[in-house]
Amino acid sequence: MKLYTQIALIFLAGFSFTACKDAAKNTDYLAESDVITQEQPKLSLTDISLKKVVKTEEEWKKELTSSQYAILREKGTERPYDNKFDDNHKKGNYFCAACKLPLFSSKTKFDSGTGWPSFYDVIDENRVKEVVDKSLGMVRGEIVCARCDGHLGHLFDDGPSPTGLRYCMNSASMLFQEAK
């Protein structure tokens, strides 16, 4: 019986590890050469308008890095443990990389062990939308920005208290502003 328990645990660990991945669109995102070299965009916690940001794909391609575009616009997924914010322990806030909407606070970030930045809550539930994702033979909640519809990551119900939720996000879909 103990052998079956070990096999089940190995299977569950493997499933948890791959749960955020979208194999059909997974590539090596966030190469060091893909970092935006232009001036850091202005980020503001008071920029909370949910008026839709609508741009052509060509406009998005000009504004986003190739990694950001692949994730935010094409629903890609970066590799686990090889991304900018999984191991970020600084205090501050995370914004949508496309439209700069404030989404998450470092106060709700936790180490999920999955290799992606994870949060148990959003700053405001109206700033993200959950969309059904049936890829990879499973049903999951895809999380998109409520203002620009950019793909951010996925939502799972295996997070810590008080919400029990795990917003498993892609670093390339977000920008970080350290608290002063």
C-alpha positions in Angstrom: 0.0 0.0 0.0 2.9 2.4 0.8 4.2 1.9 -2.8 0.9 3.1 -4.2 1.0 6.1 -2.0 4.5 7.0 -3.2 3.5 6.5 -6.8 0.4 8.7 -6.3 2.5 11.4 -4.7 5.1 11.4 -7.6 2.2 11.6 -10.1 0.6 14.5 -8.2 3.9 16.4 -7.9 4.5 16.0 -11.6 1.0 17.1 -12.4 1.3 20.2 -10.2 4.6 21.0 -11.8 3.1 21.0 -15.3 -0.3 22.4 -14.4 0.7 26.0 -15.4 2.4 25.0 -18.6 0.8 25.2 -22.0 2.9 22.7 -24.0 1.6 23.8 -27.4 3.0 27.3 -26.9 5.8 26.8 -24.5 9.2 28.1 -25.7 12.2 29.6 -24.0 10.9 32.9 -22.8 12.7 35.7 -21.1 16.2 35.5 -22.5 18.4 38.2 -21.0 18.5 39.9 -24.4 14.8 40.2 -24.3 14.7 42.7 -21.5 13.1 46.1 -22.4 15.9 48.6 -22.7 13.6 51.6 -23.0 12.8 53.8 -20.0 10.7 52.0 -17.3 7.0 52.8 -18.0 5.2 54.9 -15.4 3.4 52.6 -13.0 0.8 53.9 -10.6 -1.4 52.3 -8.0 -4.0 54.9 -8.8 -4.3 53.9 -12.4 -7.4 51.7 -11.9 -9.6 52.5 -14.8 -11.1 49.4 -16.4 -11.8 51.1 -19.7 -10.9 48.6 -22.3 -7.5 49.0 -24.0 -7.9 47.9 -27.6 -4.9 47.8 -29.9 -4.0 45.9 -33.1 -1.6 43.0 -32.9 0.9 45.1 -34.7 0.6 47.8 -32.0 1.1 45.2 -29.3 4.1 43.8 -31.1 5.8 47.2 -31.1 5.1 47.8 -27.4 5.9 44.4 -25.9 9.1 42.3 -25.9 8.8 39.1 -27.9 8.4 37.2 -24.6 5.7 39.5 -23.3 3.9 39.3 -26.7 4.1 35.5 -26.8 2.6 35.2 -23.3 0.2 38.1 -23.1 -1.2 37.9 -26.6 -0.6 34.3 -27.7 -1.3 32.6 -24.3 2.2 31.2 -24.0 3.9 30.1 -20.8 7.4 30.7 -19.6 9.6 27.9 -18.2 9.3 27.3 -14.4 12.1 28.5 -12.2 13.7 30.4 -15.1 11.7 33.6 -14.8 12.1 37.0 -13.3 9.7 37.0 -10.4 9.4 33.5 -9.0 12.2 34.2 -6.5 11.4 37.9 -6.0 11.1 38.6 -2.3 11.0 42.4 -2.5 8.0 44.4 -1.2 6.0 46.1 -3.9 3.3 45.6 -6.5 2.9 43.7 -9.8 1.3 45.4 -12.8 0.0 44.1 -16.2 3.0 44.4 -18.5 0.7 45.4 -21.4 -1.6 48.0 -19.9 0.0 48.8 -16.5 -3.1 47.9 -14.4 -2.1 47.2 -10.8 -2.9 43.5 -10.2 -1.0 41.9 -7.3 0.7 42.9 -4.1 3.8 41.2 -2.7 1.8 40.9 0.5 -0.2 38.0 -1.1 2.8 36.4 -2.9 3.9 33.0 -1.7 6.3 30.2 -2.7 4.1 27.6 -4.3 7.0 25.4 -5.3 5.8 25.4 -8.9 8.5 27.7 -10.3 6.1 30.5 -11.2 5.2 33.6 -9.2 2.1 32.7 -7.2 -0.4 34.9 -5.3 -3.3 33.9 -3.1 -5.3 37.0 -3.9 -5.5 40.0 -6.3 -5.5 43.7 -5.3 -9.1 43.9 -6.7 -11.1 41.1 -8.1 -12.5 43.3 -10.8 -9.0 43.7 -12.4 -8.8 40.1 -13.6 -11.2 37.8 -15.4 -11.3 34.1 -15.2 -11.8 32.3 -18.6 -12.3 28.6 -19.0 -9.2 26.9 -20.5 -9.6 23.4 -21.8 -6.1 22.9 -23.2 -3.8 20.0 -22.3 -6.8 17.7 -21.6 -7.8 19.5 -18.4 -10.2 22.3 -17.4 -8.6 25.2 -15.6 -9.2 28.9 -15.0 -7.2 31.1 -17.3 -6.6 34.5 -15.7 -6.6 37.5 -18.1 -6.3 41.2 -17.4 -9.7 42.9 -17.2 -8.5 46.0 -19.0 -6.5 44.6 -22.0 -7.4 40.9 -22.0 -3.8 39.9 -21.8 -3.1 36.3 -20.7 -1.5 36.4 -17.2 -1.5 32.7 -16.1 -3.9 30.3 -14.4 -6.0 29.9 -11.2 -6.0 26.8 -9.0 -7.8 26.0 -5.8 -4.7 24.7 -3.9 -3.4 27.9 -2.4 -2.9 28.9 1.2 -5.4 30.6 3.6 -7.3 32.8 3.7 -8.5 32.3 0.1 -7.3 28.8 -0.8 -6.5 30.1 -4.3 -3.2 30.1 -6.3 -2.9 32.6 -9.0 0.0 31.0 -11.0 1.3 33.9 -13.1 3.9 34.4 -15.8 6.7 36.9 -14.9 6.7 38.2 -18.5 3.1 39.2 -18.2 3.9 41.5 -15.3 6.0 44.5 -14.3 7.2 45.0 -10.7 7.4 48.2 -8.8 9.3 48.1 -5.5 7.7 49.8 -2.5 9.5 52.9 -1.3 
